[in-house]
Amino acid sequence: MCPATLASPSGTPLPVSSPASAGFCSRRLDRLDAAMQAEVDAGHYAGISVAVARHGKLAKSGCYGYQTLEQRQPLREDAIYRIASMTKPIIAVAMLLLYEEGHWQLDDPVTRFIPEFADLQVMQQDGTRVPLQRPMRIRHIMSTTAGFAFGPLLGSVNPAVDALYANADLWSGTHEDFIAKLARLPLEAQPGTHFRYGLQQEVQGAIIRRLSGQPLDQFLEERIFSPLGMRDTGFGVPADQRDRIAPRYALDEQLKLVLAEDQSPFPAVAGTPAGVTPRFLLSIAGLYSTTHDYLRFAQMLANGGVLDGVALLSPSSVALMSSNLLAENVPMHFLESFDGIGYGMNVGIVLDPARASFNGGGMGKGTFYWGGVHGTWFWVDPVNDLVVVGMIQQVDGGNPMTGRPYPVPDIRGICRSIVYGALINPAL
């Protein structure tokens, strides 16, 4: 059934199965408990939440460490997290909902929806600006190869262009102001020729608003969160629920955890108190969620677009989202180019598990994944019918996923090794 003809699900977590019935060795999967707790005890992380599902059932769920270090409260099972860039896959699903209604095609020019981009040019290394060699198309926006810059943290192409973006005050006005400012800036590369993580999802958000005629938060709530029972996901948190928000911590120069100065969902809206809905709803990184809410979202994707009888997307749309959209000569790229990894619609794709940069190991070919800068992560492994979601709240805790340095062990990598090491009967 489709959401229009089926009542929303209850929002309860997935059905539970024993690890053994899901193909896991219980003893090996329980290594997660010791490993996660060891990282907390070492002072590397304040609190860690992990959920592992196979064949649509929850095989392992654990909370380790503290809700707050100051009061030493145990981490709540229903803790709410700033998911940062794990907002992006949700935005991709929103775009696909409109795709299934016939509103856009991959090769449509972006100017059909954002006419303000009609005069975009590319700034070359010598500072001259040249016209686009090809139209910027929706496939470029969806695969983050449209040519927009972002900043030197993610691998600069042209420092002069980065400086223009940094000085453009992109986030100070309305969403329409953002588009107008972006339209006046040069691109750093011709569309389709370079992967540059950053701003593309804000353009997707503008397209969603214009095509649907709704504010982004209303569209996501009505079309995704409510049908999937994601009751604790949104751009803000009700005042009477904000004690559930896990504080964000940072490692100081002595690698000691301290409360981060800014508790907003993302630096672009710095200064917004935790849980308060920002004036600017960030499509790139603005949402709050819980481990179990996001598990429901990820399981929907693993199921080919369906959860609890609600057909949110068709299987072909999920397949499109999780297919590599990058041209053969365009690698996924952060500080360095990634081997064995492609990029679909706001998700990374494991093309070659043995060679996959920062994702190598047991993941099945075609696994798609993403994470957030504060350390949240998820992956969906279609080969093994496996879904994993993890949450931490730590400044730059998501760096290892992108190959950037981080001074303590990679919690996502530890989780990955243990989960696949425990899957001893994958045929089950």
Secondary structure, 3 states (H helix, E strand, C coil): CCHHHCCCCCCCCCCECCCHHHCECHHHHCHHHHHHHHHHHCCCCCEEEEEEEECCEEEEEEEEEEEECCCCEECCCCCEEECHHHHHHHHHHHHHHHHHCCCCCCCCEHHHCCHHHHHCEEECCCCCEEECCCCCEHHHHHCCCCCCCCCHHHCCCCHHHHHHHHCCCCCCCCHHHHHHHHHCCCECCCCCCCCCCCCHHHHHHHHHHHHHCCCHHHHHHHHHHHHHCCCCCECCCCHHHHHHECCCEEECCCCCEEECCCCCCCHHHCCCCCCCCCCCCCCCCCCEECHHHHHHHHHHHHCCCEECCEECCCHHHHHHHCCCCCCCCCCCECCCECCCEEECCCCEEECCCCCCCCCCCCCCCCCEEEECCCCCEEEEECCCCEEEEEECCECCCCHHHHCCCCCCCCHHHHHHHHHHHHECCCCC
